[in-house]
Amino acid sequence: VTLTPDHTGPSAGGESTAAGEGTDVLSRPLRLVLLGGPGVGKGTQAELLMDRLGMYHLSTGDMFRAIGAKPPETLTPVMQQAIELISGGRLVPDETVIELVRHHLEEQDMGRGILFDGFPRTVPQAEALDRMLEALGAPLDAVLDYELEEEKLIERLSGRRTCLQCGASFHVLNLPPKNEGICDHCGSPLIQRTDDRPATVLVRLQTYHRKTCPLIDFYRGSGRLIPVTADGAPTTIAQRSIEALRRHLGG
Ligand code: AMP
């Protein structure tokens, strides 16, 4: 892993320093976590923030979906178990996820900054992430916690359609693709994720409350939590995130 402190993101050309004074705090390589319930739109926000800040996007859910798309007989027993847990709406064991992330961080050029989406999801994972980033000399800057009422989470999850090929997300009502059932970006068919089906959605919400909500206190306690209201259009939420980040980081 290389850490280059002099990275400037694509939005660092002055456009984001509206007042024009000094360097934008968002132009340095940031390490951020996106937190929030299933269906809150972390993946969509990750794409928008990545475009804006130019950082690398690490989604453990996308990694597992890529692994799950391979022939089952080629998977290790640990990964086969992970794929089964995911389709039941349960969390993959901490050791498995932490190893996967550790492996990716070792290969990653951290000079661009990094956005963790869907990781960590438990307190032990958050502690492991702190240790891994400390060892790289690149501690976590902030955690954007997306807040939305549970009924809206359910509505978003049940209408979500995902591209198996490129991972892009759409919504049958709120963000329909130009051609029904077809990905706008790569033209592949859209599917409903098995874990977005109603029975599994309820398990995921329970798991979120039990295992992931404690992370809110964990990060608040260390002064790294930035609450963001996740209501509204994706671009509005992304803009809200950018402003909240700038305030938090002191820009
Ligand atoms: P996501 O796309 O982030 O909603 O992740 C899809 C599913 O992958 C989750 O419901 C979990 O079953 C599994 N998963 C993803 N990230 C993690 C994690 N950090 N810890 C445990 N399980 C995870």
Boltz pocket constraint, residues with backbone or C-beta under 6 A from the ligand:
constraints:
  - pocket:
      binder: B
      contacts: [[A, 38], [A, 60], [A, 61], [A, 62], [A, 64], [A, 82], [A, 85], [A, 86], [A, 87], [A, 89], [A, 90], [A, 91], [A, 92], [A, 93], [A, 97], [A, 117], [A, 118], [A, 119], [A, 120], [A, 121], [A, 122], [A, 125], [A, 195], [A, 204]]
      max_distance: 6.0
